Amino acid sequence: MSEIPRPGNPSGIQVGDIYEDCSFHPVLCTAIDEVAGVVLSGVSLIDGSYPRSCDALHCGPVRIRVEDVMAIKQDLDGYAHRRMTELQAGEYT
């Protein structure tokens, strides 16, 4: 089920969602700071690093499915390479 993005939050990502950050880590969103723009913060589901933050207005974080996290974790470098190639080709998935 797709949620309607909140005003000012083009990604539509909410606390509790899993999103792909700028380093292609799957991140569990733990906070959204709308005072400083729309800054998403969370914990990496790859290595547990935190806080991991992305600006929803400028970084282009995307929601990802929990089912994809294990595949990403097994080959983060391969996943990051594939995503960089997609983004360079203009394929936004």
N, CA, C and O of each residue as an XYZ file, in Angstrom:
372
protein
N       0.842     -1.165      0.000
C       0.000      0.000      0.000
C       0.891      1.233      0.000
O       1.817      1.323      0.806
N       0.637      2.150     -0.858
C       1.431      3.366     -0.980
C       0.809      4.468     -0.145
O      -0.399      4.700     -0.177
N       1.684      5.147      0.613
C       1.211      6.261      1.421
C       1.358      7.550      0.637
O       2.224      7.661     -0.230
N       0.527      8.508      0.935
C       0.631      9.817      0.315
C       1.727     10.579      1.044
O       1.690     10.684      2.270
N       2.712     11.119      0.307
C       3.779     11.869      0.966
C       3.218     13.060      1.735
O       2.272     13.711      1.291
N       3.813     13.337      2.892
C       3.421     14.511      3.665
C       3.895     15.756      2.939
O       4.879     15.695      2.202
N       3.228     16.873      3.126
C       3.698     18.116      2.504
C       5.152     18.376      2.889
O       5.514     18.271      4.062
N       5.974     18.709      1.919
C       7.369     18.985      2.183
C       8.260     17.763      2.211
O       9.482     17.899      2.266
N       7.684     16.566      2.174
C       8.458     15.331      2.211
C       8.222     14.570      0.906
O       7.330     13.724      0.835
N       9.015     14.865     -0.127
C       8.770     14.262     -1.434
C       8.988     12.750     -1.465
O       8.467     12.070     -2.349
N       9.744     12.225     -0.522
C      10.022     10.790     -0.525
C       8.854      9.986      0.032
O       8.697      8.809     -0.293
N       8.037     10.614      0.864
C       6.939      9.903      1.510
C       7.399      8.940      2.589
O       6.584      8.199      3.140
N       8.682      8.935      2.902
C       9.236      8.033      3.916
C       8.801      8.505      5.294
O       8.847      9.697      5.600
N       8.382      7.562      6.118
C       7.913      7.842      7.464
C       8.777      7.091      8.475
O       9.486      6.155      8.106
N       8.727      7.485      9.724
C       9.413      6.757     10.791
C       8.916      5.309     10.762
O       7.713      5.054     10.706
N       9.860      4.372     10.800
C       9.531      2.947     10.744
C       9.732      2.340      9.362
O       9.797      1.118      9.225
N       9.831      3.188      8.329
C      10.087      2.697      6.970
C      11.571      2.373      6.807
O      12.410      2.849      7.573
N      11.877      1.568      5.813
C      13.256      1.287      5.442
C      13.518      2.031      4.145
O      12.748      1.938      3.189
N      14.622      2.773      4.132
C      14.960      3.534      2.928
C      16.421      3.307      2.555
O      17.231      2.885      3.380
N      16.736      3.593      1.303
C      18.102      3.523      0.814
C      18.724      4.897      0.971
O      18.207      5.877      0.436
N      19.840      4.978      1.707
C      20.482      6.277      1.901
C      21.482      6.566      0.788
O      21.590      5.802     -0.172
N      22.206      7.662      0.918
C      23.148      8.109     -0.116
C      24.297      7.129     -0.348
O      24.927      7.153     -1.405
N      24.569      6.276      0.623
C      25.628      5.270      0.490
C      25.053      3.910      0.134
O      25.749      2.897      0.211
N      23.785      3.885     -0.256
C      23.077      2.681     -0.673
C      22.872      1.677      0.460
O      22.648      0.494      0.207
N      22.946      2.146      1.708
C      22.634      1.287      2.843
C      21.125      1.255      3.036
O      20.472      2.291      2.908
N      20.556      0.098      3.340
C      19.175      0.086      3.812
C      19.180      0.618      5.246
O      19.934      0.141      6.095
N      18.333      1.606      5.501
C      18.318      2.292      6.792
C      16.908      2.257      7.361
O      15.940      2.541      6.655
N      16.795      1.912      8.632
C      15.517      1.993      9.330
C      15.348      3.427      9.792
O      16.145      3.918     10.591
N      14.319      4.108      9.299
C      14.074      5.508      9.640
C      13.590      5.603     11.085
O      12.589      4.995     11.462
N      14.324      6.381     11.885
C      13.964      6.551     13.289
C      13.495      7.962     13.618
O      12.896      8.189     14.670
N      13.766      8.920     12.716
C      13.347     10.301     12.975
C      13.311     11.083     11.675
O      14.034     10.781     10.726
N      12.453     12.095     11.652
C      12.376     13.021     10.530
C      12.398     14.427     11.106
O      11.544     14.795     11.913
N      13.393     15.213     10.681
C      13.529     16.590     11.136
C      13.068     17.506     10.015
O      13.777     17.684      9.024
N      11.892     18.085     10.163
C      11.359     18.979      9.137
C      11.719     20.431      9.398
O      11.395     21.297      8.585
N      12.381     20.716     10.511
C      12.815     22.073     10.794
C      14.044     22.396      9.936
O      14.186     23.514      9.439
N      14.919     21.416      9.770
C      16.161     21.607      8.999
C      15.980     21.180      7.547
O      16.950     20.769      6.911
N      14.798     21.262      7.020
C      14.469     20.746      5.683
C      13.613     19.529      5.893
O      12.642     19.572      6.648
N      13.957     18.449      5.239
C      13.315     17.163      5.516
C      14.456     16.157      5.646
O      14.790     15.445      4.699
N      15.043     16.117      6.838
C      16.196     15.270      7.085
C      15.726     13.971      7.738
O      15.132     13.965      8.816
N      16.016     12.870      7.039
C      15.688     11.549      7.557
C      16.891     11.026      8.335
O      18.024     11.159      7.873
N      16.668     10.445      9.486
C      17.734      9.842     10.276
C      17.352      8.419     10.603
O      16.174      8.086     10.731
N      18.378      7.572     10.738
C      18.092      6.197     11.075
C      19.333      5.377     11.354
O      20.428      5.905     11.546
N      19.128      4.058     11.373
C      20.164      3.089     11.685
C      20.361      2.188     10.478
O      19.396      1.672      9.915
N      21.628      2.000     10.079
C      21.931      1.111      8.962
C      21.579     -0.326      9.312
O      21.917     -0.811     10.392
N      20.902     -1.000      8.402
C      20.590     -2.412      8.592
C      21.716     -3.296      8.048
O      21.596     -4.521      8.038
N      22.806     -2.675      7.597
C      23.988     -3.411      7.155
C      24.971     -3.568      8.304
O      25.382     -4.682      8.628
N      25.348     -2.447      8.922
C      26.388     -2.508      9.948
C      25.997     -1.863     11.276
O      26.823     -1.782     12.185
N      24.763     -1.408     11.402
C      24.296     -0.821     12.654
C      24.769      0.596     12.904
O      24.532      1.142     13.981
N      25.436      1.205     11.925
C      25.930      2.569     12.132
C      24.764      3.558     12.217
O      23.733      3.396     11.565
N      24.965      4.581     13.039
C      23.959      5.612     13.235
C      24.609      6.851     13.807
O      25.710      6.722     14.342
N      24.052      8.000     13.748
C      22.879      8.258     12.924
C      23.284      8.363     11.458
O      24.313      8.955     11.132
N      22.495      7.805     10.606
C      22.675      7.927      9.158
C      21.592      8.878      8.700
O      20.414      8.654      8.977
N      21.965      9.921      8.015
C      21.006     10.949      7.642
C      21.037     11.250      6.153
O      22.091     11.212      5.518
N      19.867     11.549      5.607
C      19.719     11.970      4.215
C      18.696     13.091      4.165
O      17.737     13.118      4.936
N      18.918     14.000      3.257
C      17.975     15.087      3.035
C      16.999     14.625      1.955
O      17.392     14.424      0.806
N      15.746     14.460      2.318
C      14.737     13.965      1.374
C      14.527     14.908      0.197
O      14.038     14.495     -0.854
N      14.894     16.176      0.373
C      14.724     17.145     -0.708
C      15.877     17.117     -1.701
O      15.697     17.497     -2.858
N      17.067     16.673     -1.272
C      18.245     16.764     -2.127
C      18.925     15.430     -2.419
O      19.540     15.281     -3.475
N      18.833     14.465     -1.522
C      19.551     13.195     -1.690
C      18.773     12.165     -2.514
O      19.369     11.289     -3.142
N      17.480     12.270     -2.510
C      16.667     11.315     -3.259
C      16.567      9.937     -2.630
O      16.624      8.938     -3.349
N      16.418      9.845     -1.299
C      16.271      8.525     -0.694
C      15.001      7.848     -1.204
O      14.002      8.509     -1.488
N      15.055      6.527     -1.314
C      13.893      5.775     -1.776
C      13.548      4.698     -0.764
O      14.429      4.115     -0.132
N      12.261      4.442     -0.619
C      11.789      3.383      0.265
C      12.149      2.043     -0.377
O      12.014      1.872     -1.588
N      12.604      1.104      0.434
C      12.880     -0.240     -0.075
C      12.124     -1.261      0.761
O      11.725     -1.001      1.896
N      11.942     -2.421      0.164
C      11.173     -3.480      0.827
C      12.060     -4.252      1.803
O      13.244     -4.472      1.546
N      11.474     -4.653      2.917
C      12.208     -5.421      3.910
C      12.749     -6.721      3.294
O      13.798     -7.211      3.711
N      12.046     -7.272      2.317
C      12.478     -8.506      1.668
C      13.805     -8.332      0.930
O      14.541     -9.301      0.742
N      14.113     -7.103      0.514
C      15.338     -6.844     -0.235
C      16.559     -6.648      0.658
O      17.689     -6.723      0.175
N      16.356     -6.402      1.939
C      17.458     -6.075      2.836
C      18.481     -7.207      2.922
O      19.681     -6.935      2.882
N      18.057     -8.444      3.037
C      19.008     -9.553      3.166
C      19.855     -9.712      1.906
O      21.052     -9.982      2.002
N      19.260     -9.552      0.741
C      20.027     -9.650     -0.505
C      21.050     -8.519     -0.583
O      22.185     -8.736     -1.007
N      20.657     -7.325     -0.180
C      21.575     -6.186     -0.182
C      22.711     -6.444      0.808
O      23.873     -6.174      0.505
N      22.379     -6.961      1.978
C      23.388     -7.210      3.018
C      24.424     -8.226      2.552
O      25.599     -8.109      2.903
N      24.018     -9.206      1.778
C      24.953    -10.231      1.313
C      25.939     -9.692      0.294
O      27.037    -10.234      0.167
N      25.584     -8.641     -0.439
C      26.481     -8.090     -1.452
C      26.263     -6.583     -1.587
O      25.781     -6.111     -2.617
N      26.622     -5.827     -0.539
C      26.415     -4.381     -0.554
C      27.192     -3.730     -1.691
O      26.670     -2.838     -2.360
N      28.431     -4.160     -1.920
C      29.234     -3.544     -2.986
C      28.594     -3.760     -4.354
O      28.528     -2.832     -5.159
N      28.125     -4.970     -4.622
C      27.458     -5.256     -5.891
C      26.171     -4.459     -6.037
O      25.872     -3.938     -7.111
N      25.413     -4.367     -4.956
C      24.164     -3.608     -4.968
C      24.451     -2.129     -5.226
O      23.784     -1.500     -6.048
N      25.452     -1.569     -4.517
C      25.792     -0.158     -4.688
C      26.238      0.114     -6.121
O      25.861      1.130     -6.704
N      27.031     -0.778     -6.689
C      27.484     -0.608     -8.071
C      26.293     -0.619     -9.041
O      26.215      0.207     -9.951
N      25.380     -1.555     -8.835
C      24.190     -1.642     -9.706
C      23.339     -0.384     -9.584
O      22.873      0.150    -10.590
N      23.133      0.091     -8.361
C      22.312      1.293     -8.149
C      22.972      2.534     -8.749
O      22.285      3.371     -9.334
N      24.302      2.668     -8.611
C      24.992      3.809     -9.211
C      24.827      3.792    -10.727
O      24.612      4.832    -11.348
N      24.931      2.598    -11.318
C      24.756      2.463    -12.763
C      23.338      2.851    -13.171
O      23.147      3.548    -14.167
N      22.338      2.401    -12.403
C      20.943      2.751    -12.685
C      20.722      4.263    -12.597
O      20.075      4.857    -13.459
N      21.263      4.869    -11.556
C      21.070      6.307    -11.366
C      21.757      7.107    -12.462
O      21.219      8.118    -12.913
N      22.925      6.679    -12.894
C      23.628      7.369    -13.969
C      22.860      7.244    -15.287
O      22.892      8.144    -16.126
N      22.172      6.118    -15.451
C      21.388      5.896    -16.684
C      20.009      6.517    -16.595
O      19.251      6.488    -17.564
N      19.673      7.085    -15.428
C      18.363      7.723    -15.270
C      17.256      6.758    -14.919
O      16.080      7.093    -15.058
N      17.609      5.549    -14.459
C      16.617      4.550    -14.056
C      16.402      4.656    -12.564
O      17.212      4.167    -11.777
N      15.322      5.287    -12.178
C      15.031      5.486    -10.753
C      14.030      4.451    -10.304
O      12.846      4.536    -10.629
N      14.516      3.447     -9.539
C      13.629      2.407     -9.017
C      13.697      2.339     -7.534
O      13.014      1.517     -6.922
